Amino acid sequence: MASNLLSLCMYHLTEAYLLASYITLLGAYFGALLLGTGLVPSLVFQTLDEANSARFLRAYWLRFHQAMVIGGLVFTIIASLAAGATAIPIQYALLVVALLGLMTICAYIALRLIPQINAARDREDEAAFSTLHRADIVLVALVMLLCLGILAALIYVLPGQFTFWPTAA
């Protein structure tokens, strides 16, 4: 009996550590998004001339958006695989997976806008550039808001995870 209780506690403690690690990585992803959208572009505009900053930012934004999509896919896949093997209720786990999927879709749509934004800039079509750029900003902001929401949902569950443990009758 004591050995069974010990193995049950070890399983849930391991799960709590894994969830805490996942939360930490998702927080680092959010921090990278914040750094990538806030600090890097302003620093580029302050230190480079217009021609060099435009050339740098074209390459940067493409890679930034690709990394955003890849990160979203990795987090979605991990959460999907863990959804059925956790003490967290399946409805809650599926909600997190759905939000991660939505986050990844928004990141992918933003990635697909990058060539159109660059083409509008090359054509010197300011109206199209402005509209597409604004849409990209909204999508990236939505990715960050979804990431924050998912972080909040997972942090909320972490200490309460122990309430989901199966109890002996």
N, C-alpha and C positions, 0 to 999 in steps of 0.2 A: 504494500500500500504506500509506504513512504517513498519507495523507489519510483512508483507510478506518478506520485505527486511531484517528485523532483524532475522527472522527465517532462511532465506537463509544464512546469514552471520554466525549464530551460528552453522549451520550444517557444513559449510566448515571450521570454526575455530575448531570445534570438530574433524573433519577429519584430520586437520593438526596436532592437538595434538596427535591423535592416531598414525599417521604416524611417528611423532617424537619419540613417545614411542617405536614403532616397530624398528625404526632405532637405538635407544639407546640399546634395547635388542639384536639386531643383532650385534651391536658393542661390547657388553659384550661377546657374543658368540665368536666373532673373538678374543677378548682378552684372553678368556679362552683357545682357540686353540693355540694361541701364547705362553701363559704361559705353557700350558700342553706339548707342543713339545720342547720348548726351555729351560725353567728353571728347571722343575722337573727332567728330565733325567740327566742333568749335575750335579745337586745337589745330586742325588742318587749315581752317580758314585764317587763323591767326598767324600761322608760321609759313605757309606757302603762298606763292602768287596764284592768280586766278587760273591760269592754264595748268599749272602743276596740281593745284588742289582739285580741279575738275577731273584730271586724268587719274589721280589717286582715288578720289571718292567713287568713280565708276567701278574700279576694280574692288574697292573696299565694300561697297554696298552689295555687290553681287555675292561676294564671299560671306558677308555678314548674314544675308538672307539664306544662303545655302546652309550655313552653320545653324541658323535658327530652325530650319526645317529638319535637319538631321537630328538636332537635339530634341525637338518635339517628337519625332518618330521614335527615338530611343526611349524616351520617357513613356510614350504611349504603349510601346511593345512591352516594356518591363511591367507596367501597371496591368496590362491585359493578361500577361502570363501569371501574375501574382493574384489576380482578382478572385480566382476560385480556390486559392490555397492560403487564405488568410483568415484570421479570427474576426476581421471586420465584416459586417453584414454585406452580402453580395450586392444589395441595392446601392449601398454607399460606395462600394468599390467600383461598380459600373458607372455611377455618376462621375467619379473621378476620371475613369477611362474615357467617358464621353466628353468631358471638359478638355482633357488632354488631346483627344482627337480633333475637337473644334479648334483648339489652339494651333495644332499642326496644320489644319486646313487653312486657317487664316495666314499662317506663315508661308504656306505654299502659294496661295493667291498673291501675297505680297511679292514673293520671289518672281512670279510670272509677270508682274507689272514692271520689273526693272528694265527689261529690254524696250518696252513701250515708252517708259519714261525717258530713256536715253535717246530713242528715236525722235521723240517729240522735241527734245532739247536740240538735237542735230538739225531738225527741220526749222528750228527757231519758232516753233508753234507754242507760244507762251500759255495760251488758254488750255491746250491739251496737256502740256507739261504740268501746269498748276493743278489741274483736276486729277491727273494720275498721281502726282506727288502727294497731294492731300489724301487720296485714297490709300496710298502706301503708308502714310503716317498714321491714319486711322487703324489700318490693319495691324501695324506693328504695336500701336498702343493697345489694341484689343488683345494681342498676344500677351503683352505684359500684364494687363488686367486679369486675363484668364489665369496666367501663371501665379499671380498674387492670390487669386481666389482658390486655386488648387492648393497652394501652400497653406493658406488659412484652414482649408478643409482637412488637410493631412495633419497639421499641427493640432487642430482641435481633437482629432481622433487619437493621436499618440498617447496622451495621458489617460484617455478614456478607453483605450484599447483593452485594458484589463477587465472592463465591464462586459466585454464580449466573450470572455473565456467561458467555455462550457463548464457548468458546475455539476458536481456529482449529486445525485438524488439521494 
